[in-house]
Amino acid sequence: MGIDFTSRREREPGLLIDYSETTGDLDVERAPGPRDLEITDIQTTMVDGNYDWTLVRIYTDAGIVGTGEAYWGSGVPPIIESAKPYLLGENPLDIDRLYTHLIQRFSGEGSLAGSVVTAVSGLEIALHDLAGKVLDVPAYQLLGGKYRDHVRVYCDTHAGSHGAESDTAEYRDEHSPEAYAQAAKGVVDDGFDALKFDLDVPSEYDKDRMNRHLRDPELRHKVDIVEAATEAVDDDIDVAFDCHWSWTGDSASRLAEAIEPYDVFWLEDPVPPENHDVQRTVTRSTSTTVAAGENVYRTHGFRRLIEEEAVDVIQPDLPKMGGMRETMKIANKAETYYIPFALHNVSSPIGTMAGAHTACACPNFLALEYHARAVDWWADLVNEPIIEDGYIQVPERPGIGLTLDLDVVEDRMVEGETLFDES
């Protein structure tokens, strides 16, 4: 029996959605009552942090505003602007339907991955903030409730200042094993009990980094870094290492095996993200915990990594790969394979807190990244406290629970950007 695309309102009075056979358009008749509101405008602005943070605001005829954030990257604000015709006049409480509608509408422009998904992610986070405010509940309640009151944060840090050119002796000194040990102690002194270093830094032993092959002297340099950083801190401090997809399967497996004697939280993205078969081979070759997923999009992108147990820790980036509910779906699927998940995160406080709400709602959550230790005004972007003693206390305020300080936003905007028009 075929699908009947005639008006469901005609067949079943009271239903809200009417499907069109030819275009797939969604014609929505809003329900009366206190939840009867419409989206009236969508605006973006970019803040010049350690990345260009793309902030998103969704406005309604009820005067309630939702704030979200999309992962940094060129081209995202114009995509959000082009999404406005599909959202204006819609009820913002229909989060899943609107998300699916946008993915379908942008399918020809690449909604499997990339900037389109990132733009939709920022809108989806703003819708959760807005819906929470309308319903007077914290955003985690929209995801099914929480497992924990506090979310553990791991601090991304660097051994050196990044002030020197990478092929100089000064740079190598800044990224010596001793520098890593000193930096690890500094992060612990800041109150964190989990941290992450870059491991793909140049050394004096490099010959040709483009071929992704780790020569034995280079490998020993990486092992020396791991040894120095992990042994500089107490046993209850977790230290992870990020490889940024730098090596071949063979080199990654040799590295993972060589650091097995050390207390490594995880080894992140040791091979390029396109070939899941190689990722699976590396993960199964070692007892070192391997994490990946930062450069993968939407639930379908993570399917093989989870089903084939190709990672030990799944690691999506929420404002990049689909938003809060999509991350929940990935975490829930990973839970059926007993795989924990961590959140990659380079966001402002807005995207970070969206991650915290999602993290607290998932039983298999490990830690959420904080990637702005060098940005001393990071927390000033909002009026509420964020990270205290290495943890985020999940707020009970409606939505994601943060209020933008628009004066700070205006002061820190990317050149050429304009402030949100709140009139």
N, C-alpha and C positions, 0 to 999 in steps of 0.2 A: 504494500500500500504506500503510495507516494505521500510526501509531506504537503499538508494543506497550508498554503501561505496566505489565505484570506484572513481578514482582520480577526484576531482572537478576541478583541473587545466585542465584536458582533456575536461571536459564538459563546464567549464566557464573560459577561459583564463584570467589570471590576479589575480585570487584568490590565497591566500597565504597558506591555510590550506588544508591538505590532510589527511583524516581519514582512519585508517586501521581497518577493521572489526574484525580481530582476536585479536589484542593486544590493540587497542585504542591509538596507538602511533600517535604523531602529527609530520608530515613531513612538514617543513616550508621552502618555497622558499622566500628569502629576497627580499623586494622591492628595486629597485635601487634609488639612490638619497642620500641626506645628512643624511637621517635616516637609511642608510644601514650600520649596524655595528653588531658585534658579541660579545657575552660573551666569554672571553678567560680564565678567572680564577676566583676562589672564595676562599677567605681566611677568617679565624676567629682568634681572639685572645681574651683572657679574662683579664679584668682589675679588680684589687682587690680594689673595693670600699666598701660601706657598704654591697653590694652583689657582686657576681662575674659577672660583666657586660659582656655579650657576644657580642662583636662587630663583624660585618660582612662587608666584602668589596667585591664588584663585579667589575671585571676589563673587559675592552673591547679592541678590536683592534683599536679603535679610540683614545685610550689613556684617555678616560673618566672613572672615577671611582665613583661608588655609595657606600655609607656607610649606614648601618642599624644596628639594635640591636635586639637581641632576649632576652626574659625574662631569668633571671638567672635560673640555674638548671643543675644538672648533666646529661650528655649524649647529650646535645644539639649540641656542635661543631661536634661530629662524625656524627650526622644525617645530618648536613649541608654539611659535606664533602661527604657523600654518595649521596647527591643530585646533585653534580657536573656533573655527566654524562648526566643528564637530562636537564642541562642548558647550557653546553658548546656548542658554535656554534649557540645558539639561539639569536634572536633579543630581547634585553632587554626591548624594548618599548611595547612588547606584555604582559603586566603585568597580566591581568586577565587570559589569556590563560595559561601562565606559572604557575601561582598560582594553577589553577584548575588541570593542568597536574601533579604538584607535589602532590597535595592532592590525586589524583587518583593513582599515582604510589606508594604512601606510605600507601594506604588503608589497606593492610595486616599488616602493622606495627603500626597501631593505629592512623590514621589521623582524627578520630572523636574528639580527645582531647589529652592533654598531651604534652610531649616533641616534638613529631613529628610536631604538629601544631605550637608550639613555634618556632621550627627551621624554618619552612616555613614562619612564621611571620617576622623573622629577614631578610630573603631573600626578602620578599615582600617590606619591608621598604627600603632596599637598592635599589631595582628596582625603587621605586618612586623617590629616590634621584637621581639615574642615569638618569631616563627618564626626570626629570625636567632639569637636566644639558644639556642633548642632545637637548631638545626643547627650552631651555633658558627661562623657566617659573618656578615660585615657585611651590612646590609640591601641595599646596592647589588648584592651578588652574587645576591640573589633576583630582581633586575631584569635580569640578563644580564651583569653585569660593568661595569667603568668605562672611560671614555675619558680621564679626567683625575684626577690626585691632588688637585688644588686647585680649589675652586669660587670664581669671582669674585663679589664682593658689591658691590652698589651701595647707597649710604647715602641713605635718604630724610631730607631735612632741611628746615628752615623758615628763612626770612629773619628773621622776627620771633619774639618770645617768646610770642605768642598771649595776652598778658596784657591787651590792650586790646580794647574793643568794636570790631567790624568797621566801624562807621560813624563812627569818630572819626579825627581828624587823627593821633593817636598811633599808631593801627593802620596808617594809610597810611604814616607815617614808617618804621615797623618793616618794611614791605613795599615800600620804595622800591627802585629798581634798585641803588642803592649798597649797601643792606642785603643784597641777594642776592649781590652781588660779594664782600662781606666774609664772608658765610656759606659761600660756595663755597670760599674760601681756607681757612676753618677746617676743613671736612670733609677737604680734601686734607692739611692738617697732621695730621689724625687717622690718616692712612695709607691712605685710600681713593683709588682712581683712577677711580671712577665714582660719580655721585650723581644725585639727583632732587629737583626743587623743585615745589611747587604753583604753577600758573600762573593758576588761577581765583580769585585774590584780588581783593577790592574795590579800587576806585580812586576818586579824586575825580571821575572822568568818568562814573561809572555813572548811568544813568537808571532802568532797570527790568530787573533781572537775571532776572526770571521769564520774560521773553519769549525768552531765549536768544540775543538778537541783540547782536552786538558792533558798537557804533558806532565810527567811525574813531578818535576820541580814545582810547577804551578799547583798541582794537587796538594803537595806537601804544604805549600803556603796557605791554602784554604784550611787544611787540617790544623795548622798551627793557630790560625785565627779562631777556629771553633774551640780548640783546647784552651786558649787564653781567656776567651770570653766566658765559657761555661765554668771554668775553675776559679774565676775571679769573684763569683757570687755564691751565696749559700745554696744548699741542695733544694730548698723550697722555692727558688727563683727559676722560672722557665725561660729559656733562651731559644728563639727560633732564628733561622737563617734563610734569607731570600736570594734566589739565584736568577730571577728575571729571565727564565727560559733560555739560559745561556749555552747549554752544552748538549752534546750528542747523547744518545742512550747509553753507550758504553762509558763515556766519561762521567755521566751522572751516576751510573751504577757503581763505578769505582769510587767516586767521591762519597756516596751514601754508605758504602761498605767501610770506607776508611774512617768515618766519623762515628761508627757504631759504638765504640767504647765510651763516648761522651754523652752527657745528659742533654740531648737536643730535643726541644719542644717539637719542632718539625723542620724539615727541609722543604722549602717552598719553591714551586715552579722550576724544577731542575732542567726540564726539557721544553722545547717550544710547544704551544698549546694545541696545534692543529691535529696532531696524530695521537689519538687516544691509545692506540695499540702500543706505541713506544712508552707512553706514560704508564700503562699497566705493567709493562715489562720491567721498568725501573722500580716501580713500587714493590713488585713481588720479588725483586732481587735482593732486598735488604731488610734488616730489622729496624733501620732508621725510619721514623715516621715521616711520610711524604704527604705534603699538602699541595693542592692545585685548585684552580677554578676562577681566579681573578679575571681571566680573559675569556670567559665562557658566558654565553647569554641564554637567558630564559630556561624554563624547565627542560625543554627538549635538548638543549645544549648539554645539560648535565646528565642526561639519561644514561649514556654508556659509562661515563666515569663512575656512576653509582652502581649500576646493575652488574658491571664487570669487575667491581671492587678494584678499580684502577687507581684509587687514592685511599690513603688512610684518614685524611681530614679533607672535607670538601670546603672550599673557600670562595663563595660568591662575593661580589661587590654590589651591595644592594642598590645604590643610586645609579648604577651602571647597567645592570643586567635584567631589570624588570620591576624593581620596587619591592614593597613590603610583603604583599601576599604571594608574589612569585617566589621570593626567598623562603617564605613559609612552606610552600609546596616542595621546594628542593630539600629543605631541612627535614620535612616529614618523610619524603621518599628515602633520604639517606638514613633516617632512623629505622626504616624497615630492614636495612642492611647493617644496622648497628654501627654506622659511620658517624662520628661527631662532625660538627661544622663550626668553623670560625668565620668571622667577617673581615674581609679585606676592606679598608676604608681610608680614603684620603680627603674626607669631606670637612666642611665647616661644622660647627655645632649642630646645624639643622640635620644634615645627613647622618651625623654620628648618633643623634638622639633617635632618629627613625630606626637606625640599626639596633639601638638599645631596646626599644619597644619590641622589635621583632625577636631579638635574642632572648628576652625574658619569657617569651611565649613558646619557646622550643626546648624540649627536654635535653636534646643532644648538643647544646651550645657549649663552646669552649671559651672563646675570648673574642673581643672586638678591638680592631686596630685604632690607635690614635697616632696620627701622622703629622702632627704640627708642633712638636716640642720646640722647634726653633722660631715659631710664630708667637711672640710673647703677648699679642693682643687677641689671640684666637678666641678665648672665652668671652672677650668683651663684645663680641658680635651679638650676644643675647643677654637678657637681663637676669637669667637664672643660673645657678651653679651647674656645672656639668660633671667634671671628673674630680673626685676627692679620694686621695690615698689609693689611686689605681683602680677605682671602681666608679661606676655610674649608678646612683640611686634612681631607679625608674620613677619618674614623677607621676603623681596621681592627678595632676591637672588635666583638663580636657585636651584632646588631641595629642600632639607629641609633647606638649607641655613647655614650649619655649616661646619667648617673645623677642622678635628682632629689635635691636637697638638701631633705629633707622639713622640716627646721627652717625654711628660708627659705620654703617653700611655706606652712607654718603661719603664719608671721609676716606673710605678704603675701596671705592669702586674702581674698576678697570677704566683706564682713560677712554673717554668717549661714551661711556655708559650713562644712563639717566636713572635717577631714583624712582622708585615706585610712586605712582600717582595715587594717593590715598583719598582724593576728593570724591 
